[in-house]
Amino acid sequence: MIASIQGELIARDENSAVVDVGGVGFLLLMPTGALAGLGAIGSLVQVPTLLQVRADSLTLYGFGSVAERQLFEQLTSVSGVGAKYALAILSAYAPSELTAIIAGGDSARLTQVSGIGKKTAQRIILELKGVITDEFGSKDGPVTNGVYVEAMAALEAMGFSATEAKNALAAAGGDPEDTGAAVRAALRYLG
């Protein structure tokens, strides 16, 4: 997985950005809020990314934060919600607003996103309500939210699935003060 890229922002439109990394321009499909936060053309940017590999294409998605990338992954894990709809949802709602909508079970607000019907909105809430909270932490997780997000990203970068990482962090217990401690505890659990 390409976890992030850093380079010069050379182009941007309403759905994507191009980041030059060592002479190679990477096209990133991104939510509108993340695009707005990139800065001016010519500036140096670092963007959390997710590479989606399909039989007929390689697509690189960019996000405003690691937490937003995790929301994208959680949305696309729901049956009937592909990358296109996940980007539309993340473009319509800020990550904190989206997690509040899901936690509150407000399917009517999700149906306001083009392409998301009542059944899909209900499925998103049903499958994700117990998984995410308003601050991107685990529902009953033992670690603080900022540490949790960073530890999840580190474990996923090591090749563990989001479910394995979440379960390991929850089972590790305690309340570590830094990401390194949370990752070490989770790795001991995964042993």
C-alpha positions in Angstrom: 0.0 0.0 0.0 1.1 3.5 -0.7 0.4 5.1 2.7 1.3 8.7 1.7 3.0 10.8 -0.9 5.0 14.0 -0.5 5.7 16.4 -3.4 4.8 19.5 -5.3 1.1 20.2 -6.0 1.1 20.8 -9.8 -2.6 20.7 -10.6 -6.0 20.5 -9.0 -9.6 20.4 -10.2 -12.9 19.7 -8.4 -12.3 15.9 -8.0 -8.6 15.4 -8.1 -5.1 16.7 -7.6 -1.7 15.9 -9.2 1.3 15.7 -7.0 4.8 15.6 -8.6 7.1 13.2 -6.7 10.6 13.0 -8.2 9.4 13.9 -11.7 6.4 11.5 -11.6 2.9 13.1 -11.4 0.5 11.1 -9.2 -3.2 11.6 -9.9 -5.1 11.5 -6.6 -8.9 11.3 -6.4 -9.9 13.2 -3.3 -12.9 14.5 -1.3 -13.6 18.2 -1.9 -12.7 19.2 1.7 -9.3 17.5 1.4 -8.7 19.2 -2.0 -9.5 22.6 -0.5 -7.0 22.0 2.3 -4.0 21.3 0.0 -2.8 24.9 -0.5 -1.6 26.7 -3.5 -0.3 25.2 -6.8 3.4 24.9 -6.4 3.4 24.2 -2.7 4.9 21.2 -1.0 2.2 18.8 0.2 2.1 15.5 2.1 -1.1 13.5 1.5 -2.3 10.3 3.2 -3.2 7.9 0.3 -4.8 4.6 -0.4 -4.0 2.5 -3.6 -7.0 0.6 -5.0 -5.9 -2.3 -7.3 -8.4 -3.7 -9.7 -8.0 -6.1 -12.6 -8.2 -3.2 -15.1 -6.9 -0.2 -13.1 -4.8 1.2 -10.3 -6.4 4.1 -8.6 -4.8 6.3 -6.0 -7.0 8.1 -3.5 -5.8 11.0 -1.4 -7.2 12.3 1.9 -7.0 15.2 4.3 -5.9 13.0 7.2 -5.3 9.4 8.2 -8.6 9.4 10.0 -10.4 10.4 6.7 -8.6 7.6 4.9 -9.9 5.2 7.6 -13.4 6.5 7.2 -13.1 5.9 3.4 -12.0 2.3 4.1 -14.8 1.7 6.5 -17.4 3.1 4.0 -16.1 1.0 1.1 -16.3 -2.1 3.4 -20.1 -1.7 3.4 -21.9 -3.8 0.7 -23.1 -1.5 -2.1 -20.8 1.4 -1.3 -17.9 1.7 -3.7 -15.1 4.2 -3.9 -17.2 6.7 -5.9 -20.0 6.8 -3.3 -17.5 6.9 -0.4 -15.8 9.9 -2.0 -19.2 11.6 -2.5 -20.1 11.0 1.2 -16.8 12.4 2.4 -17.2 15.4 0.0 -20.6 16.1 1.4 -19.7 15.8 5.1 -16.6 16.6 7.1 -15.3 13.4 8.9 -16.4 14.6 12.3 -19.9 15.4 11.0 -20.1 12.0 9.2 -19.2 10.1 12.3 -21.8 12.0 14.3 -24.4 11.2 11.6 -23.5 7.5 11.7 -23.4 7.4 15.5 -26.7 9.1 15.7 -28.3 6.8 13.1 -29.4 9.7 10.9 -30.0 7.8 7.6 -32.0 10.8 6.2 -28.9 13.0 6.0 -27.0 10.3 4.2 -29.7 10.0 1.6 -29.0 13.7 0.7 -25.8 12.5 -1.0 -26.3 11.8 -4.7 -26.5 8.1 -5.3 -27.1 7.0 -1.7 -30.6 5.6 -1.3 -32.6 4.8 1.8 -31.5 1.2 2.0 -27.8 2.0 1.4 -27.9 4.7 4.1 -29.5 2.3 6.5 -26.9 -0.4 5.7 -24.0 2.1 6.3 -25.4 3.0 9.7 -26.1 -0.6 10.6 -22.6 -1.8 9.7 -20.6 1.2 11.0 -22.6 2.5 14.0 -20.7 0.3 16.5 -17.3 0.7 14.7 -16.7 4.5 14.7 -17.3 7.3 17.2 -17.4 11.1 16.9 -13.6 11.4 17.2 -12.5 8.5 15.1 -11.6 6.4 18.1 -12.7 2.8 18.8 -16.1 2.4 20.3 -14.8 1.0 23.6 -11.1 1.3 22.7 -8.5 1.5 25.5 -6.3 4.2 23.8 -6.9 7.9 23.4 -8.3 9.0 20.0 -5.2 10.6 18.5 -3.0 7.7 19.6 -5.6 5.2 18.3 -5.7 6.8 14.8 -1.9 6.9 14.5 -1.6 3.3 15.9 -4.2 2.0 13.5 -2.4 3.6 10.6 0.9 2.2 11.7 -0.4 -1.4 12.1 -2.2 -1.2 8.7 1.1 0.0 7.1 2.7 -3.2 8.5 0.2 -5.3 6.7 -2.5 -6.0 9.3 -6.1 -5.5 8.3 -8.2 -2.8 9.9 -10.1 -5.4 11.9 -6.9 -7.1 13.2 -5.4 -3.7 14.2 -8.6 -2.6 15.9 -9.0 -5.9 17.8 -5.3 -5.8 18.8 -5.5 -2.3 20.1 -8.7 -3.1 22.1 -7.2 -6.2 23.5 -3.8 -4.6 24.4 -5.5 -2.6 27.2 -4.1 0.3 29.1 -4.0 3.9 28.1 -0.6 4.6 26.5 0.6 8.1 26.1 2.2 7.7 22.7 1.7 5.8 19.5 4.8 3.7 19.9 3.6 2.2 23.1 0.2 1.4 21.6 1.7 -0.2 18.6 4.2 -2.3 20.7 1.3 -3.5 22.9 -0.8 -4.4 19.9 2.2 -6.3 18.3 2.7 -8.2 21.5 -1.0 -9.2 21.3 -0.7 -10.2 17.7 2.5 -12.0 18.6 
